[in-house]
Amino acid sequence: MSDGRLYIGTRRYSSWSLRGWLAVRLAGLDVAETAIPLAGGNTPEVKRVSPSGLVPYLEHRGNRVWETLAICEYCEEIAPGSIWPADLAARTHARVIAAEMHGGFRELRMAMPMNLGRPDFAGRGQTPGALADIARIEAIWAETRARFGAGGPFLFGAAFNGADAMYAPVVARLLTYRPPLSAATRAYCDAVRAHPLVAAWYAAAAGEPPEWIFPGYENPQ
Ligand SMILES: N[C@@H](CCC(=O)N[C@@H](CS)C(=O)NCC(=O)O)C(=O)O
């Protein structure tokens, strides 16, 4: 008997579900998983199960947690050290850049929607706003790796943590849409893509039923 349930959306498209799922798995929570096929922002089944009408949504030992950043913090409470670094300066910075991701980069998210089934959107979505968001993200990653990334390929070094989880869907977008990127950014993206949890999510996305494909998400400009 598990401790609860994590509700997620279509893995192929749901960037927030990927973040929440990564946090839950990093923390090792024993929860069952229910994936709900998304229907373009207004999915009745998501509205039925989730208090906010959005996924990811976690039920764990009677606690109800929505909003991805709250899920990260809850996971850290249950499994201290699984999401944020031990050092205060690093932990503060991880939380800050995770919050910047949670609250921002709207242009990038609109112009380059995540689609794990389509590695061939090169050249699409490169609006000025999306490119400005990408420049800011590259600066965040470069600064974070310069300050805290020694000893491994991830933002805070060897351990993939909550900050990497928050940016994993950005990595997925960069791999799909292939805007111009620095060599360091490309190396970080390759490391995130190769992480076993990220690879497991991609594999599960590839195994989703074809009828979960939502045409509205399959042809970005
Ligand atoms: N601020 C929320 C955003 C969650 C969100 O927008 N989730 C999308 C999927 S990626 C959703 O549930 N959409 C409802 C739908 O498509 O019906 C969070 O941090 O979790």
PDBQT file of the ligand as one rigid body, heavy atoms in Angstrom, charges set to zero:
ROOT
HETATM    1  N1  LIG A 301       1.519  26.949 -11.337  1.00  0.00    +0.000 N 
HETATM    2  C1  LIG A 301       1.221  25.540 -11.559  1.00  0.00    +0.000 C 
HETATM    3  C2  LIG A 301       1.124  25.313 -13.052  1.00  0.00    +0.000 C 
HETATM    4  C3  LIG A 301       0.559  23.936 -13.368  1.00  0.00    +0.000 C 
HETATM    5  C4  LIG A 301       0.019  23.839 -14.794  1.00  0.00    +0.000 C 
HETATM    6  O1  LIG A 301      -0.162  24.859 -15.509  1.00  0.00    +0.000 OA
HETATM    7  N2  LIG A 301      -0.290  22.610 -15.208  1.00  0.00    +0.000 N 
HETATM    8  C5  LIG A 301      -0.892  22.377 -16.505  1.00  0.00    +0.000 C 
HETATM    9  C6  LIG A 301      -0.202  21.228 -17.223  1.00  0.00    +0.000 C 
HETATM   10  S1  LIG A 301       1.506  21.549 -17.579  1.00  0.00    +0.000 SA
HETATM   11  C7  LIG A 301      -2.320  21.930 -16.327  1.00  0.00    +0.000 C 
HETATM   12  O2  LIG A 301      -2.650  21.290 -15.334  1.00  0.00    +0.000 OA
HETATM   13  N3  LIG A 301      -3.218  22.246 -17.263  1.00  0.00    +0.000 N 
HETATM   14  C8  LIG A 301      -4.568  21.831 -17.164  1.00  0.00    +0.000 C 
HETATM   15  C9  LIG A 301      -5.075  21.265 -18.448  1.00  0.00    +0.000 C 
HETATM   16  O3  LIG A 301      -4.310  21.198 -19.423  1.00  0.00    +0.000 OA
HETATM   17  O4  LIG A 301      -6.241  20.876 -18.460  1.00  0.00    +0.000 OA
HETATM   18  C10 LIG A 301       2.291  24.673 -10.906  1.00  0.00    +0.000 C 
HETATM   19  O5  LIG A 301       3.337  25.214 -10.543  1.00  0.00    +0.000 OA
HETATM   20  O6  LIG A 301       2.097  23.468 -10.704  1.00  0.00    +0.000 OA
ENDROOT
TORSDOF 0
